[in-house]
Amino acid sequence: MEGMKSYRTFVKGLDEEIEGGIPQGHVVLIAGPPGTMKSSLAYSMLYHNAAKKKIRGMYFTLEQSRKSLEFQMSRLKMDPKLVMDTLRVQDLSRIRKGIDEVRGRPRFGREVERPWLEVLKKILEDMRDTEKYELLAIDSLPILEIISKLKDRRIQLFHFFEWLRDLGLTTLIITETSPQIGEVHDEDFLADGVINILMEKVGDIDVYRRIRIVKLRGVNHNTGFFTLEYKQDRFQVSQVI
């Protein structure tokens, strides 16, 4: 998108294949089966933008605690202390606190329904306004669906994705998929971009992570498969021959 701001992934060899980065305001899925380093990749994008460009980011983890995530990332040589002023990590406890604050008294002996998604949206709006962050990661979509108890999945996801775009942030949403290539979900159509990661067996014993930019609206991107590795304290890709 000519003239529009974009954010680098800081994955060596990948930004050149997507015209420099992910456009501002896009909602992008990072999808793949367990063990493909989806969370690490999303955190790495926010971390390096915070460390090298001073771009403020928010990583919202619904699957693990902040302490656990930051320990895991520090093992990958991404020290949370180096970006403590520009990258904030929040976990599910923040939403629970928000629910307790808005729940109110039960009516007629019944507990008021927990407005998980509305509380999350309120937290994100408040933090965008007060902390002026530009990048957001949500980990993960399946857990968000469970705690939000979505009744009409496609319609509610459509409205949620539109709400994210209206925030003006660039959002990475981590989601789980099966290893089946070509599997398509509602969110694939609703998102502005889809980054797929899968595990591929090569030979008798070797297994490689492969990454592919399935779509990225407004960007002339390479649609081929790349090998994804974490080497020398950063992610990097190489073309699959």
Secondary structure, 3 states (H helix, E strand, C coil): CCCCCEECCCCECCHHHHCCCEECCCEEEEEECCCCCHHHHHHHHHHHHHHHHCCCEEEEECCCCHHHHHHHHHHCCCCHHHHCCCEEEEEHHHHHHHHHHHCCCCECCECCCCCHHHHHHHHHHHHHHHHCCCEEEEECHHHHHHHHCCCCHHHHHHHHHHHHHHHCCEEEEEEECCCCCCCCCHHHHHCCEEEEEEEEEECCCEEEEEEEEEEECCCCCCCCEEEEEEECCEEEEEECC
